């Protein structure tokens, strides 16, 4: 039984090394591109026109970012079996895996929050624009 467990651990290490390339690629993109682009959307513009432009650009970024999140999550699923192993030899790999998982989870959550914030801000600005137009129309009607 011990021998079988050791063989399984070695197989997991080999599998981890294959999947680690995907983790490194996703991690690198998150750090070098993803986080910077999310920071760019912290301060949203003051006009509806500029906000709609920002929303359009964010949607393009969101498609790419969501694909990286999906790829990272698929790679993590391949490593689900790691939780059954607790040997010292596997520990360093589990630490790396947890680091990738935490980074991916944090980025995906920030992406979701930003998507929601941009969408809600656009809706709010559209609402205020309609109210402003209604007030203008009402004022013109009163003047006539």
N, C-alpha and C positions, 0 to 999 in steps of 0.2 A: 504494500500500500504506500509506503514511504517512497519507494522508487517511482511508482506511478505519479504520485503527487509532484515529485521533483521533475519528472518528464513534462508534466502539465505546466509547471512553472517555467521551464525552459522554452516550451512552445509559446507561452504568453509573452516572454521576453522577446522572442523572435518576431512575434506578431506586433508587439509594441514598436519595435524598431522599424517595421514596415509602415505602420500607421503614423509614427512620429513625424515623418516627412510632411504629411498632411497637416498635422498639428503645427509644425514649424511654419508652414506656408500661411495658414490661417492666422496664427499668432503674429507673424510679421506684418501681414496686411492690416490687422486690427491696430497694431501699434504705429505703423508708418502712414496709414491712410485713414482707416476708420475713425479713430479717436479724433484726429485733426478735423475731419469733415464734420463730426458731431459738434465739436467746439465752435465751428463756424456758424452753426444754427442756434447758438445760445442767445444772441441778440437778434431778434427778428425786426425787420424794417417797419417803418411807421406808416407806409402807404399800402393800400390794398394791392395796387399794381406791383410793387416791389415784393410784397409778401407772396403773391401768386407766382412770381418768378422764382423766389426762394423755394416755394413748395414744389414747383416743377423740377428744379435742380435736385431737391432732396429726394423726390420720387425716383429719379434716375440713380442716385447714390443708394437709395434704399433697396433697389433691385439687386445691385451688386453685393451690398452688405448682407442682405438676407441669404444670398447664395453662399457666402462665406460662413454665415451662421449655420446654415443647413449642412454644409460639408463638415464643419467642426463637430456638430451634433452627431452626424452619422459615424464619424471616426470615434467619438466617445462611446457610442453604442457598441462598437466592436470590442471595446475594452471593459464592458460591464462585468465580465467574469473575474476581473481583478479583485473585486471585493471579497471573493471567497478565499483569497490567499493572503497570508500574513507573515510569511517568512522574511527574514532579514534580507535575503538576496533580492526579493521583489520590492522591498520597502522604497528604495530610491526611485523605482519606476512609478510606484503609486504616488509618491510625492510630486513627480513631474506631471503625472496624469491629473492630479488634483489641481495643480497650478494652471494647466491648460483649461480644465473644466471651469475653474473660478473666473479666469480671464474671459472665456467665451460667454459664460453666463452673465457676467457684469456688462459686457459689450452688448449682448443681445437685449438685455433689459434697458440699457441706455438708448438703444436703437428704437425699441418699442415706445419708450417714454417720449423721445424726440418726435417720432412719427405722430403720436397722439397730440403732443403740444403744438406742432405745426398745423395739424388738421383743425384743432380747436381754435387756434388763433385765426386761421383763415375764416372759419365759420363766424367767429366773433366780428371780425372786420367786415365781412359781407353783410352781417346783420346791421352793424352800425352804418354802413354805406346805404342800405335800404332805408333805415330810419332817417338819415340825413336827407335822402332824396324825397322822402315823404314830407319832411318838415319844409323843405324848399317848395314843394308843390302846394302845400297848405298855405304857406306865406304868400305865394303868387296868387292863389285863389282869394285870399283875404284882401289883397291889394286891388284886385279887379273889381 
